[in-house]
């Protein structure tokens, strides 16, 4: 079948890489794509958040499956338009995408369904939010209610930091939460109505600096699996968080179909939901896809066609690690246009694949940085330590004078297993 992949980041490069290796994949198209995705797919100059144009191209190119990578097209209703046109699509409806599109929506669902999460309050103006801060201790978590590309969260250690975060949102809707103590982990599940199966676990590194310091980013690196999310904790997360959410969405008349990514805090009382994403995470996707066995396209199509029970995903027992190379200035204003070289050398390291997150081709053919997160260097290994060694060997082979990265991805788990 012909497949149309929407998106242009590292997540989409990893998905394109996996789809291209799928026996059931015919022509692979991507919109708009990037220089990395162009290795695997034909890239189209198409706005991925324009439902009518996506449907038109899908019909013109005889597309048998649309795979939606980022959250913006989902919230814009691209999946709804595809379904209305009879085109199989991997990704939830706009109504179901509210699980990510509004943190307040998800918090209200948790309260109604008894799903374990942090104590919270929803607010819509600065004055009320500043007053409500007095009901929470420190640290306290301030979240923008809408889409924020993984960066709309502030963990304030002081009252002054909390007030600054509230004021910075300029009166937009927000959520204030109690701070949960524990270790974070991510659980990825394929969901088809009331049915849900675990795809993989991973652990991301959001802070920009070594030792998890500095401001939050979209993600500086990840590894999979996350052993801290034990089989028992994984079962509890599915039974107490993911499955109740799926059932609630069905009862509401907005069934979820696609990939549900639960960000979890592993507390002394058990796993609690931090937030949902309604698509693959980035850079977790880059760490997970290389571990998938079998036909990725067939698995995604089974979800799109409502027959998840017939095709189950399989994972390699290998460990993977992804290290993100960023442009100077990230997560603020990144310095764009820096020359990037050495990717072929990096991929000569056993088990290493380099995914493009924010790159562009100059007229001369040179590869330049074009975003905050530029490359995602992923390695497989029999152990996490081996995957880590290979990933950083790959990173060291890349020439990017304007770039930086964290040298401690996976540090918690590696300390536990040392």
C-alpha positions as CSV (number, residue, x, y, z in Angstrom):
1,X,0.0,0.0,0.0
2,X,1.0,3.6,-0.5
3,X,1.6,5.6,2.7
4,X,1.5,9.3,3.4
5,X,3.4,10.4,6.5
6,X,2.7,13.9,7.9
7,X,5.4,15.9,9.7
8,X,9.0,17.1,9.4
9,X,10.9,16.3,12.6
10,X,13.1,13.6,14.1
11,X,10.0,11.6,15.1
12,X,8.8,11.5,11.5
13,X,12.3,10.6,10.2
14,X,12.2,7.6,12.5
15,X,8.7,6.6,11.4
16,X,9.7,7.0,7.7
17,X,12.8,4.8,8.3
18,X,10.5,2.1,10.0
19,X,7.8,2.3,7.4
20,X,10.3,2.1,4.5
21,X,11.4,-1.3,5.9
22,X,7.9,-2.6,6.2
23,X,7.1,-5.3,3.6
24,X,3.6,-3.9,3.2
25,X,4.8,-0.4,2.3
26,X,4.6,0.6,-1.4
27,X,5.3,4.2,-2.3
28,X,6.1,6.3,0.8
29,X,5.3,10.0,0.7
30,X,6.0,12.6,3.4
31,X,4.7,16.1,3.9
32,X,6.6,18.3,4.2
33,X,9.4,16.0,5.3
34,X,13.1,17.0,5.8
35,X,16.5,16.1,4.3
36,X,16.6,13.0,6.5
37,X,13.1,11.8,5.6
38,X,14.0,12.4,1.9
39,X,16.3,9.3,2.2
40,X,13.2,7.1,2.6
41,X,10.3,9.0,1.1
42,X,9.2,11.4,-1.6
43,X,8.8,14.8,0.1
44,X,5.8,17.0,-0.8
45,X,5.4,20.7,-0.3
46,X,2.1,20.3,1.6
47,X,0.8,21.9,4.8
48,X,0.2,18.8,7.0
49,X,-2.4,20.7,9.0
50,X,-4.7,21.4,6.0
51,X,-7.3,18.7,6.0
52,X,-8.6,19.4,2.5
53,X,-5.2,19.4,0.9
54,X,-4.2,16.2,2.7
55,X,-7.3,14.4,1.6
56,X,-6.8,15.7,-2.0
57,X,-3.2,14.4,-2.2
58,X,-4.2,11.1,-0.6
59,X,-6.8,10.5,-3.2
60,X,-4.6,11.6,-6.1
61,X,-1.7,9.3,-5.0
62,X,-3.9,6.3,-4.1
63,X,-2.8,6.4,-0.4
64,X,-3.8,3.4,1.6
65,X,-2.7,4.8,5.0
66,X,-2.1,8.3,6.3
67,X,0.2,8.4,9.3
68,X,0.1,11.6,11.4
69,X,3.3,12.4,13.3
70,X,2.9,15.7,15.1
71,X,0.0,16.9,17.3
72,X,-1.0,20.1,15.4
73,X,-2.6,18.2,12.4
74,X,-4.5,16.0,14.9
75,X,-6.0,19.0,16.7
76,X,-6.7,20.6,13.3
77,X,-8.9,17.6,12.4
78,X,-6.8,16.0,9.7
79,X,-7.7,12.5,10.9
80,X,-11.4,13.4,10.9
81,X,-11.2,14.5,7.3
82,X,-9.4,11.4,6.2
83,X,-11.9,9.1,7.9
84,X,-14.8,11.1,6.3
85,X,-13.2,10.5,2.9
86,X,-12.8,6.7,3.6
87,X,-9.0,6.9,3.9
88,X,-7.4,4.8,6.7
89,X,-5.5,7.1,9.1
90,X,-3.3,6.4,12.1
91,X,-4.1,9.2,14.6
92,X,-7.1,10.2,16.7
93,X,-9.9,12.6,15.9
94,X,-9.7,16.2,16.9
95,X,-12.1,15.5,19.8
96,X,-10.0,12.6,21.1
97,X,-6.8,14.7,20.5
98,X,-8.1,17.0,23.3
99,X,-6.3,14.6,25.6
100,X,-3.2,16.5,24.5
101,X,-4.8,19.7,23.2
102,X,-6.1,20.7,26.6
103,X,-4.3,19.7,29.8
104,X,-7.4,20.9,31.6
105,X,-9.6,18.5,29.6
106,X,-7.4,15.6,30.6
107,X,-7.3,16.7,34.3
108,X,-11.1,16.9,34.4
109,X,-11.3,13.4,32.8
110,X,-8.9,12.1,35.5
111,X,-11.0,13.6,38.3
112,X,-14.3,12.1,36.8
113,X,-12.8,8.6,36.3
114,X,-10.7,8.4,39.5
115,X,-7.5,8.2,37.5
116,X,-4.4,8.8,39.7
117,X,-2.9,12.2,39.0
118,X,-1.6,15.3,40.8
119,X,-4.0,17.6,42.6
120,X,-4.8,20.5,40.3
121,X,-6.8,23.6,39.6
122,X,-7.8,25.1,36.2
123,X,-7.7,28.8,35.8
124,X,-8.4,31.3,33.0
125,X,-6.9,34.6,34.1
126,X,-3.7,35.8,35.8
127,X,-5.3,37.3,38.9
128,X,-7.1,34.1,39.9
129,X,-4.0,32.0,39.1
130,X,-1.7,34.2,41.3
131,X,-4.3,33.9,44.1
132,X,-4.5,30.1,43.7
133,X,-0.8,29.7,44.1
134,X,-1.3,30.1,47.8
135,X,-3.1,26.7,47.9
136,X,-0.1,24.8,46.7
137,X,3.3,24.2,48.3
138,X,6.7,24.4,46.7
139,X,7.8,23.2,44.2
140,X,4.6,23.9,42.2
141,X,3.9,23.1,38.5
142,X,2.5,25.6,36.1
143,X,1.2,24.3,32.7
144,X,-0.2,26.1,29.7
145,X,-3.5,24.6,28.9
146,X,-3.0,24.2,25.2
147,X,-0.4,22.8,22.8
148,X,3.1,23.9,23.7
149,X,5.4,21.5,21.8
150,X,6.5,19.8,25.0
151,X,7.8,23.1,26.5
152,X,4.8,24.7,28.2
153,X,5.6,23.5,31.7
154,X,7.4,25.3,34.5
155,X,8.4,23.5,37.7
156,X,8.7,26.5,40.0
157,X,11.0,26.1,43.0
158,X,10.1,29.5,44.6
159,X,7.0,31.6,44.8
160,X,8.7,34.2,42.6
161,X,9.3,31.7,39.9
162,X,5.7,30.5,40.0
163,X,4.4,34.0,39.7
164,X,6.7,34.7,36.8
165,X,5.5,31.6,35.0
166,X,1.8,32.6,35.5
167,X,2.4,36.1,34.3
168,X,4.3,34.9,31.3
169,X,1.2,33.1,30.1
170,X,-0.5,36.5,29.7
171,X,-3.9,35.5,31.0
172,X,-4.2,32.4,28.9
173,X,-5.9,29.3,30.4
174,X,-3.5,27.3,32.6
175,X,-3.4,24.5,35.1
176,X,-1.6,24.6,38.5
177,X,-0.6,21.3,39.9
178,X,1.0,19.9,43.0
179,X,4.5,18.7,42.5
180,X,4.7,14.9,42.4
181,X,7.8,13.3,43.9
182,X,9.2,10.3,42.0
183,X,10.9,9.3,38.8
184,X,9.3,9.9,35.4
185,X,8.8,7.3,32.7
186,X,6.8,7.1,29.5
187,X,4.4,4.3,28.5
188,X,3.3,4.1,24.8
189,X,0.1,2.2,24.0
190,X,-1.7,1.5,20.8
191,X,-5.4,2.2,21.4
192,X,-8.4,1.2,19.3
193,X,-11.6,2.2,21.1
194,X,-11.7,0.2,24.4
195,X,-8.8,-2.0,23.4
196,X,-5.3,-1.0,24.3
197,X,-2.0,-2.8,24.1
198,X,1.5,-1.8,25.3
199,X,3.9,-0.8,22.6
200,X,7.0,0.2,24.5
201,X,8.3,2.1,27.5
202,X,11.0,4.8,27.4
203,X,12.5,7.5,29.6
204,X,13.1,11.0,28.3
205,X,15.4,13.8,29.5
206,X,13.6,17.1,29.3
207,X,16.0,19.4,31.0
208,X,18.6,21.1,28.8
209,X,21.6,20.6,31.2
210,X,23.6,17.7,32.6
211,X,22.1,16.1,35.7
212,X,18.6,17.3,34.7
213,X,19.3,21.0,35.3
214,X,18.2,24.1,33.5
215,X,14.9,24.8,31.6
216,X,12.7,22.2,30.0
217,X,13.1,21.4,26.3
218,X,11.3,19.2,23.9
219,X,13.7,16.4,24.9
220,X,17.5,16.0,24.9
221,X,17.5,12.3,24.6
222,X,15.8,9.1,25.5
223,X,16.3,5.3,26.0
224,X,14.0,2.3,25.6
225,X,13.0,0.2,27.4
226,X,12.7,1.9,30.8
227,X,13.4,-0.8,33.4
228,X,12.2,1.5,36.2
229,X,8.7,0.9,34.7
230,X,8.6,-2.7,35.9
231,X,6.1,-5.2,34.5
232,X,4.0,-4.7,37.7
233,X,4.0,-0.9,37.4
234,X,3.3,-1.2,33.6
235,X,0.3,-3.4,34.3
236,X,-1.0,-0.9,37.0
237,X,-0.5,2.0,34.6
238,X,-2.6,0.2,31.9
239,X,-5.3,-0.9,34.3
240,X,-5.6,2.3,36.4
241,X,-4.7,5.0,33.8
242,X,-4.7,4.0,30.1
243,X,-7.7,1.6,29.9
244,X,-10.0,3.8,32.0
245,X,-9.2,6.7,29.7
246,X,-9.9,4.7,26.6
247,X,-13.3,3.5,28.1
248,X,-14.2,7.1,29.1
249,X,-13.5,8.4,25.6
250,X,-15.8,5.7,24.1
251,X,-18.6,6.6,26.5
252,X,-18.2,10.2,25.6
253,X,-18.7,9.4,21.9
254,X,-15.1,10.3,21.1
255,X,-13.3,7.0,20.9
256,X,-9.5,7.2,20.7
257,X,-7.7,5.5,17.8
258,X,-3.9,5.8,17.5
259,X,-0.9,6.1,19.8
260,X,-1.6,7.2,23.4
261,X,1.6,8.3,25.2
262,X,1.2,8.4,29.0
263,X,3.8,10.5,30.8
264,X,3.9,8.9,34.3
265,X,5.4,9.8,37.6
266,X,6.3,6.7,39.6
267,X,5.4,7.7,43.1
268,X,5.4,5.8,46.4
269,X,1.7,5.2,45.9
270,X,2.2,3.9,42.4
271,X,2.1,5.4,38.9
272,X,0.3,8.7,38.4
273,X,-0.5,10.5,35.2
274,X,1.5,13.6,34.5
275,X,0.0,14.2,31.0
276,X,-1.0,12.6,27.8
277,X,0.3,13.0,24.3
278,X,-1.8,11.6,21.5
279,X,1.1,10.7,19.2
280,X,4.7,9.3,19.4
281,X,7.0,11.4,21.6
282,X,10.1,13.0,20.2
283,X,12.8,11.8,20.9
284,X,11.2,8.7,22.4
285,X,10.0,7.7,18.9
286,X,13.6,7.6,17.6
287,X,14.5,5.2,20.4
288,X,11.4,3.0,20.1
289,X,11.1,2.5,16.3
290,X,14.5,0.8,15.8
291,X,13.4,-1.8,18.5
292,X,10.2,-2.7,16.6
293,X,10.2,-6.1,14.8
294,X,8.0,-7.1,11.9
295,X,5.8,-4.9,9.7
296,X,5.3,-1.4,11.3
297,X,3.0,-0.3,8.5
298,X,0.8,-3.3,9.0
299,X,0.6,-2.6,12.8
300,X,-0.4,1.0,12.2
301,X,-3.0,0.0,9.6
302,X,-4.6,-2.5,12.0
303,X,-5.2,0.4,14.4
304,X,-6.5,2.6,11.6
305,X,-8.9,-0.1,10.5
306,X,-10.2,-1.0,14.0
307,X,-8.6,-4.4,14.2
308,X,-5.8,-4.0,16.7
309,X,-6.6,-7.4,18.1
310,X,-5.5,-9.1,14.9
311,X,-1.9,-7.6,14.6
312,X,0.2,-7.3,17.7
313,X,3.5,-5.3,17.8
314,X,6.7,-7.1,18.6
315,X,9.8,-5.6,20.2
316,X,13.4,-6.6,20.1
317,X,15.0,-7.3,23.5
318,X,17.8,-4.9,22.6
319,X,18.2,-1.6,24.3
320,X,18.3,1.7,22.4
321,X,19.5,5.2,23.3
322,X,18.9,8.4,21.5
323,X,21.1,11.5,22.0
324,X,19.9,14.8,20.6
325,X,22.3,17.3,19.1
326,X,20.9,20.9,19.5
327,X,21.8,24.2,18.1
328,X,23.4,26.8,20.3
329,X,20.7,28.9,22.0
330,X,18.1,26.1,22.4
331,X,15.6,26.0,24.1
332,X,15.6,29.8,23.6
333,X,16.4,31.2,20.1
334,X,18.5,28.6,18.3
335,X,21.4,29.6,16.1
336,X,20.4,28.4,12.6
337,X,22.5,27.8,9.5
338,X,25.4,25.9,11.1
339,X,27.1,23.4,8.9
340,X,26.4,19.7,9.8
341,X,28.7,16.9,8.6
342,X,29.8,13.4,9.5
343,X,26.5,11.6,9.5
344,X,27.8,8.8,7.2
345,X,30.7,8.4,9.6
346,X,28.4,8.2,12.5
347,X,26.3,5.6,10.9
348,X,29.3,3.4,10.3
349,X,29.3,2.8,14.1
350,X,27.5,-0.6,14.6
351,X,23.9,-0.2,15.5
352,X,23.8,3.6,14.9
353,X,21.1,5.5,12.8
354,X,21.0,9.3,12.7
355,X,17.6,10.8,12.4
356,X,17.1,14.4,11.2
357,X,15.1,16.7,13.5
358,X,15.9,20.2,12.2
359,X,18.0,20.3,9.1
360,X,17.9,21.9,5.7
361,X,19.8,21.6,2.4
362,X,21.7,24.7,1.1
363,X,21.6,25.3,-2.6
364,X,25.1,23.9,-2.7
365,X,23.9,20.7,-1.2
366,X,25.5,21.3,2.2
367,X,23.4,20.2,5.2
368,X,22.6,23.0,7.6
369,X,20.9,23.3,11.0
370,X,17.4,24.7,10.7
371,X,15.9,24.3,14.2
372,X,16.6,23.9,17.9
373,X,16.9,20.1,17.9
374,X,19.0,19.2,14.8
375,X,19.9,15.5,14.9
376,X,18.9,12.5,16.9
377,X,21.6,9.9,17.1
378,X,20.2,6.5,18.0
379,X,22.1,3.3,18.8
380,X,21.0,-0.3,19.6
381,X,22.9,-2.6,21.9
382,X,22.6,-5.8,23.9
383,X,22.7,-3.7,27.1
384,X,21.9,0.0,27.8
385,X,25.6,0.6,28.4
386,X,26.5,-0.8,25.0
387,X,23.8,1.3,23.4
388,X,25.1,4.4,25.2
389,X,28.7,3.8,24.2
390,X,27.7,3.4,20.5
391,X,25.4,6.4,20.6
392,X,28.1,8.7,21.9
393,X,30.6,7.2,19.5
394,X,28.2,8.2,16.7
395,X,27.8,11.7,18.2
396,X,31.6,12.2,18.3
397,X,31.8,11.4,14.6
398,X,29.5,14.3,13.7
399,X,30.9,17.7,13.0
400,X,28.6,20.5,14.1
401,X,30.4,23.5,15.5
402,X,27.2,25.3,16.6
403,X,25.9,22.3,18.4
404,X,25.7,20.9,21.9
405,X,24.3,17.9,23.6
406,X,24.0,16.2,27.0
407,X,26.7,13.6,27.9
408,X,24.6,11.9,30.6
409,X,21.6,10.4,28.8
410,X,20.4,7.3,30.7
411,X,22.4,8.3,33.8
412,X,19.8,7.1,36.3
413,X,19.4,3.7,34.9
414,X,23.2,3.3,34.3
415,X,23.9,4.2,37.9
416,X,21.3,1.5,39.1
417,X,23.0,-1.2,37.0
418,X,26.6,-0.2,37.6
